[in-house]
Amino acid sequence: MKRFLILCLGNIGPEYVSTRHNAGFMVGDTLAAEAGVPFSSCRYGDMAIVKVKNVELMLLKPSTFMNLSGVAARFWMNKEKLPLENLLVIVDDIALPFGAIRIRQRGSDAGHNGLKNIAEQLGTQNYARLKFGVGNDFPKGGQIDFVLGTFPPEEQRQLPEVLKRAAEAVKAFCLSGAAFAMNHYNS
């Protein structure tokens, strides 16, 4: 059975639960809930293993905090002997409007500390990522407060549908490949 590490980025702790920066955690939670699979504690985070047709998704929510996400990525990639193409990182993105999804096979960290640490730990930026748009409606210098803030009520109402679409994109990536997922889900 083909296995994928789905690295769902976010920060642990109750104060971060519904924040924009935890969009990766939210997508992972959506995938696990749809499959009826709970997360359990493991090395460097919480993991749920979800089977979708002939693939296994190892959903990992790192406990390392966002800025050290690469430590968890490197450990699990090595432990499971996974090739780089079987890694998908789910991350919030302020360059995309709320709800937009952009899958890329590689790219820069664009100033995102979680992606920066993953590139440092893996020694490459050539790993796939699903960017989840959280918008950028903040004043100059207000980026940190924005990403660590919660979605406003109107976006919260749309969130379940947007998260479901992101979860479908993850499954498409694993079942049909990056090109298929990009063609069908990039918005």
N, C-alpha and C positions, 0 to 999 in steps of 0.2 A: 504494500500500500504506500503510495506517495505521501510524504509528510511535508508540511509547511510550518514554519514558525511565523506566527502573526504577532508582531510586537506592537502592542496597543499602548501608546505613550500617554502618560498622565502623571499626576502626583498623588501619593497616598495620604490619607488623613481626611477626617470629616470636613475640614475647612475647604477642601478642594473638590469635594464630590461633584457638584453640578457646575463647575467652572468651565469656561471655554477651553482652557488648557488641557482639560481631561476628556476632550472629544474622542481621543483614541481609546481610553477606558470605556467610554459609552458605546462605541461601536463593538468592542469586544463583549461587553455585557449583553448587547442586543443579539449577537451571534450565539452566545451561550444560552441565553433565555429561550431563543427560538428552538434550540436543540434540547432544552430541558436539562442542561448539564451545569452543575455548580462549579465554581472556582474553588480550588484548594491550594493551600500554602505549599510553596516549593522553594527551591534555592533561587534567590533574587526576585521573588515575586509570588503572584498567584496565577495558577494555570487552570484552564479548562480545555479538555481535549474533545473536539467535535468532529464527528465523521460526516462528510458530505459526499454521497456517492462513493467513488473509489479513492477519495483523499482524506487525510487526517489533518485537521487544523489544530495546531498547538497554540491556543490563545494565551499569550503571556502579558500580564499587567505587571511591569517591573516595580519592585519596592525600593528601587535605588533613587527615586526622585528623577524628574525629567533630565536634569543635567548630567546624570551618570547612566543613562539608559543603555549605552554601549556595553557596559560591563555585563549586564544581563544578556544582551544580544550575543556577545562573544561566547559567554559560558554555554548557552543553550545550543548555539550553532555547532560548537566543538563537541559538546556532550552527545548530541544527536547525529553528528557527522553529516550535517546538512550542507548542500551546495548553496552558494550565495543566491542563486536564482530561486531558492525555496524560502527566501525571507521576504516578508512584506511588512513594512513599518507603517502604522496608522498614526497620523500626526495632525494637530490643528494647524491651520494656516490663515494668517491675517491678510495675506495678499489676495485671497479669494472671498467673494461675497458669501454670506451665510448660506449654508446648505449646498454650495457647489462642491463637486468632487473632482479631483484631478489625480490620476494615476500616472506615475512616471517610473521608468525602469532604472533611472539613475538621475543624479543632479547635485546641485550644490546644497549646502545646509541653509542658505538664505537667511543666515543670522539666527537660526533656531538652535538653541543650545543642546537639545536632545539629539538632533540629527548630527550636529557637530561632534558630539561624543561618540555616536555610533560609527561615524567615519574614522575617527581616531582609533577606536578599539578594533575595528575590522580592517583598518589600513586601506580603505577604499570608499568612494562615494557611489560605487556601482552596485547599489542595492535598490530594490523597488520600494516605492512609498505610495501610500494613498493619502493625499492631502485633503483634509476636511475643512472646508471654508467656514470661518467664524466671523468674517467681516473685519472692518477696521475703523469703526465709528468712534474714534477716540482722539482727544487733542494731542498736539505735539508733546512728547514726553510721557504720555499716559498709557503706553503700550503694556507695561507690566500690570497695572491695575485693570486694564481691559481684559487681558487673557486670564487673569486670576479672578475676574468677575463672572457673575452668572449671566445666562442668556435672559434677555427681557421677555416679558409675558408672551408677546406675539410669536417670538422665535421658539419659546418653550412649547407652544401649542403645535408648531410645525416639526419640532424635534423628532418625535417618534417616526414620522414618515421619512424624514431625511436620514435618520440612523438606519432604518430598514433598507433604504436605497444603498447606503454605504456598505451594509452587511452583504447585500446582493452582489455588490461590486467585488468584495473580498472573495466570495465564493466563485464568481466568474473568473477572477484572476487565477485562482488555484485550479479550477476545472478546465478552463479553456485557454489560459495564457494571458500574458500582459497585453498583447496587441488587441485581442478580442475585448478584454476589459476596458482598455483605453477607448476603443471605438464606441463601445456601448454606454459607458458611464461618465467619461470626462464631460464636464459641463462648463 
